[in-house]
Amino acid sequence: MSVIVEKLEGALAKLTIEVSAEEFEGALNRAYLKNKNQIQLPGFRKGKAPRAMVEKMYGAGVFYEDAANDLIPTAYEAALEDEACKDLDIVAQPEIDVTQIEKGKPFIFTAEVTLKPEVELGEYKGIDVERKTAEVTDEEVDQEIDRVREQNSRTIDVDDRPVQDGDIAVIDYEGFCDGEAFEGGKAENHELTIGSHSFIDTFEDQIIGKNIGDEFDVNVTVPEEYHAENLKGKPAVFKVKVNGIKVKELPELDDEFASEVSDFETLDEYKADVRKGIADRKQGELDNARRDEILKKAVENAKFEVPDKMIEFQARQMVNDYAQRLEMQGLSMDMYMKYTGQTMSGMVDQMKDQAKMRIENSLVLEAIAKAEGIEVTDEDLNEQINKMAESYQIEPEKMQEYVTDAEKDNIRKDLAIQKALDLIAE
């Protein structure tokens, strides 16, 4: 096998890859063996026709496509290991074009590849972005403590009054549209917090004032954004019965509460710790926003152009990552697209702006790391792998075994980028 590299304009290169006639002949024979059981010629039992007879009957190129599909992936991967390609930093899938395919001759194809663009750095040190200091209000502290009280609340049954705003109404319901019950519109002993606006239109408002045992109609209009097309914007009637009424009882805000939900003995100490936690979180958000602004200016000061194919490749990778997260939650990509009305190409297009920004940030930080001679030591690498082991609750030694050399290279790259961002932020 041989490979010739031709640099093109716009961060592109063309690889001309030649596979020997002998290798091509082997691929043709493998294609014949793969397909022969599906072929039947007059005078031969199915799957027993000689290759020469099949080619005579259907033409010499009958197995060309399968042979090409067999050869191209391995030949392309082998070409990337060739000395001629050692300096190529390819960042997207190649465009393949077969230029010679003929029995008895070498098989030749080209692979047009997208290369990582060169970055000409501008000013990246001393970029002036004001560092803001987080401020925490008493209201924010109270809201956080109320949230913890809510988590530690208990529910008690009420049977001596009608439903009020804020109550939890235990209801049976069934929805009808045009006199017909509709799918997803029925439940029993459903606990509905009045005022949560988790049900459509004025549903919850019409339960206020009802007593346990009351049966009544709730009239609503189905919203236009409802998932079922046949119900959008239509009037609906729900048959409702109140089975019970519950209220949340919050714990008293005192030293005993503080000692139960924290490591502190007094309410004042607990409040001070809550304030500090909010301040740390808000300061982290402000610092991250500042770092983002500094990086944005460093990118604006640099000169380079991101190839469209690189953006397309990154956007598709982001969609694939999103699909994997959906699957972890038990939802397939096909189901997601059905529910949202989106298409794969549409999702890729939506991701392109974000993909471009990610690529620009990464390229500039890589260039800064190179310009500054930033190194990632084995100690840095091992520390990061140990953090990964902790997050996955795996022994560090086992994680070291699981991480491949290629993955370690990616970790080193990510750590170098992080160090570069730390440098320009400081």
N, C-alpha and C positions, 0 to 999 in steps of 0.2 A: 504494500500500500504506500502511496505517496500523497503529499499534500502541498499545495502552493497557496500562499497567503497574499492577497492583494488588498491594500488599504484603500478605502473609499472615502468620499466626503461625508460629513455629518456623523462622525463617530461610528462608521460602519466598516466592515471588512468582509471580503469574499474569500471563502476557502474552496479551492478546487481539489476534490478528493478522488483519487483514482484507486480502484480495487482491481486486483489482477484478474485476468480471464479465468484462471483456475478457481479462484474464490467465487467468481460469479457463476461458474459452472456448478460448483458445489451448492450454491444457493438455489439454482434452478432445479437441481435434483431433489433438494429438500422440499421445494415447493411442489414438485411432482408427487413425492411420497405423502405429503400432507393432504393433497387433493385427490389422489388416485381412487380412493374408495368411493368417491362420489361420481366417478366417470364410467360411462358404459358405452362401448363402441360395438358396432355390428361384428359378430364373430368372436367376441370376447365376453367372458363373464364380467360382471360389474367389479371394478377395482383391479382387473387383471390386464387391462390394455397397456402395452409397452409405451414408455414415454415418447419414443420416436413416432409411434402411430398417432398418439394424442396430438403431438405438435403438427404432424402432417394434416390431420383432420381439422384442427382449430387454428392453425397458424403457429409460427415459431415463437410468437410473443405471448402465448397463452399463459405462461408461468412468470412472465416478466414482472408483473406488479407485486406478486407475492415474494419473488426473489429480491426485488428492490426493498420492499418493506422489511425483509429479513436482514439485508446487508446494511442499510443506512444507519440505524441506531448504533450498532457496534462500530462501524467504520468511522462515524462522526466522533464517538467517544475516544476511539484510538487516535484520531487526528488531533484531538485536543492535547494529547500527551506528546505529540511530535515536537521536536525542537523548534520547528517553524512557528508553532503556536504558543510557545512558553510565555511570551510577553503579552498575550491577549487576555484582557479582563472582560469576559463576555457576560452580559447582564440581562439577556432575554433569549427566548427560544429562537432557533435559527429558522430562516426561510429556505426550504430545500427545493432544488430544481435539478432534475435529471437531464444531463446533457449527452450522455452516450449509454445506450443499453442495446446490446446486440450480441447474439450468441457467438462465442469464439473470440470476443474482443474484451478488453478491460471495461469494467463498469465505472462510469465517471459521473459524479454529481457535484453540484456547488451548494454551499451553505452560506447564505448571507447572514452575518451575525452583527448584533449591536454591541458596541464596546462602551465601557465606562468612560464618560467624557473627562477631559483634562480640566482642572479647576485652577483659574488664576485668582489667587486670593487678593482681596483688598484689605482695608483696615479691619482688624478683628480684635486688637487689644485696646483697652482704654475706651471702649464704647460706653458712652455716658447714658445710663438709665437709672433714674432715681430709685433708691431702695426705700420702700414704704414700710412703716411699722404697723403691725396689726393692733386694732383697738377692739375691745370687747365691752359690750353694753350690759347693763344689769338685765335688760330684757332677754338677751341671748342666754345668759346664765339661767334665768328663770325658765326659759323654754326648754333648755337641756334637762334641767331637774324635773320639770313637768313630764318630759318624755320618759325619764327613768321611773317616776311615780306611776305613769301609765303602764309601764311594763310590769310593775309590781302591784298593780291593782287587782282586786277580786270582784267578781260579779255576784250580786245578790238578787233574788227574785222579789218582784213587787206584784201584789195582787189587790191593792186597795185603791187604785186610781187608774185613769186612762193613760195611754201612751203620750209621752212628752218628748220634746226635742232633746236629743242626746241619749235617749233610752236605746236599749237593744230590744227590738221587737222580734219575737219568735213567731214566724208566720208560715202558713201554707199559701201557695199562689199558683194560678194557672192563667196564661195569657191567651187571648183570642183576637184574631184579626179577621174582619169580614165574617164573623161567626164561626171561624174555624180555629181550633187550637194550633199553635205553631211550635215548631221544634225549638227546644232550649228555653221555653217559656214556662216551665213547671218545676216546682220544688216543694218539699215538705220540711217543716221545722227549720226553715232558713233563718239564721240570725242576722238581722238587718239593723245597723246602727243608724238611727234617725238623724239626719243632718250631715251624713257622710257623702251624700250625693253620688252614691255608688250605683243607684238605679236610675232609670231614664226619667227625664222630664220631672213632673211634680209627684211622682210615685210616693216618695217618703212623706211629703207634706200631707197627703190625703190619709195617712195612717194616724197622724197626730189626733188625739181626742178619742180614739177607739179603745174599747175595753176588751179584756180577755173573753174569748168566746164570740166576739162580734164577727159576722160574715158580711162582706160588702163588696162593691165594685170600685175599682180604681181606674179612672179614664186618663189615658196619656196619648201623646203623639210620638211615634217611633222616630228617632232622629235620622237625619239624612245620611249620617256617617255610619249607620248600623250595618253590620257585615252582611245581613241577608237582603239581597236586592229586592225581593218581593214584598218586604215590609217597610222599606225606607219611606219616611214621611207620612205613613198611614196612621189613622187613629187605631188604638188598641184598647181592649178592656181586660183587666186582670180580676179574676175572682180571688178574693183574699179572705183568709181567716186568721185572727190573732189567737195564737196558742199560749203565749206567755209574754211577760215584760220583765226585763232585767235592767239593772243599772250598775255602772262601775263605781266601786268604792275605792278612792285613792288613799294611800297611807298618809298619816299625819306627817307634816314637814317639821321634824324635830331631830334631836340628837340620836334617838333610837333608830329612826329611818336612816340617818347618815351612817351609823355603825353597821346597819344591815346590808347596805348597798355599796359600801366602800371600806377602805382600811382605816378610816378616820373615826374618831370617837365623838366629834362634835359637828354640828351642822355648819358652823362657820368654817371649820377646816375643810369640810367636804365642798362647800361653795368655792373656797379659794382654789381647790384642786380642779374643780370643774372649769373655773375661769381660766386657769393655766392651760388646761387641755384645749379649750376653744382657741385661746391665743396661739398656741403652738400650731394648731391645724390651720388657722387663718394665715399665720406667718409663713407656713410652708406653701400655701397657695399663692401668697404674694411673691415669695421668692421664686417659685416656679414660673409665675407669669413674667417676672423680671428676666429670668434666664431665657425664656422664650422670646422676649423682645430683643435681648442682646443677640441671640442667635439669628433672629429675623434680620437684624441690621447687618450682621456679618455676611449673611447670604446675599443681601441686597448689594453689599460692597464687592462681592466676588463676581468674576466673569466666567460664565460657562453656560452651556445649553443642554438641557436634558432631552435625550431622544424620545420621540413619541412611543416607540416600541418598549422602551424601558418603563415608561409610565403605564402603558397597557399591561405589561407583565406584572408590575407591582400592584396595580389595581385588581387584577385577577387573583393574585396571591392573597390580598386583603379580603376579597369575597370568599375565597376558599377557607381562610381562617375563621371568618364569620360563620360559615356553614358548619365548621367543626364545633364551634361553640354552641350553635343551635342543636346539633346532634347530641351534645353532652346534656342538653336540657330536654331531650326526648322529642325534638321537632326536626323533621327532615327539611332540606332546602326546597324540595318540591311542594311540600305542604305550606311552607312559609310564603313561597311565591304565589301559591293559589290564594291564600288568605289576604295577602297584601296587593295582589294584582300586578306585581313586579315581574320583570324578566331578568334573566342572567345578564344579558347585554346592557340592560338598563341599569342594573346594580353596578356593573363595572364602570359605566359612564359616570355614575354618581360618585364613585370612589376616586376618580382621576385627579381632581384638585387636591384631595388629601394625599393621594399617592405621590403626586409631584412634589408637594411640600416635604413629605418624608424623605424623598430621594435627595432633594436639594439640601436639606439639613444634614443628612448623612454624608453626602459628598464633601460639603464644606468642612465638616468636623473631621472627616478622614484626612483632608488636605492639611488642616491645622495640626492634627496629630503628627503627620509626616514632617511638616515644616518645623515643628517644635521638638522633634526627636522623641516624642512620647513613647515609652515602652511599657509593655504589660509583662510583669515578672511572673515566674512560675508560682510565686507566693500569692500574687493577685488572682491568678487563675484558680488555684486550689481553694482560696477563700470564697470565690464566687461559686465554685462547685459545691462547697460545703453548705453555703446558703441554700442552694438548690436542693440539696439532700434534706436539709431541715424543713424546707417548705413542703417537700413530698413525703416527709417522715420516713426517710430511707437512711441507712447507715452510710456515712461519707465514703467508706471504702467501696461499697456497692455502687454508689453513684459514680465514683471514679471509673469503675469498670463499664458502666452503662454508656458514659459519654464517649462518643467516637472522636477520632482525631479531627475530622471535619467540623464537628460540633465545637470542639475546643478552639479551633481557629475562629469560628464565628463568635465565641465568647470573648476571645482576645480582642477581636475587632470591636465588639460592643463596649468592652471596658476601655479601649483606647478612645473611642468616641466620647464616652462619659468623662474621661479625664480631660479631653479637649474642651468639652463644654464647661467643666469645672474651672479650667484655666481662664477662659474668656469671661466667665461670670465673676471670677475673683479680681 
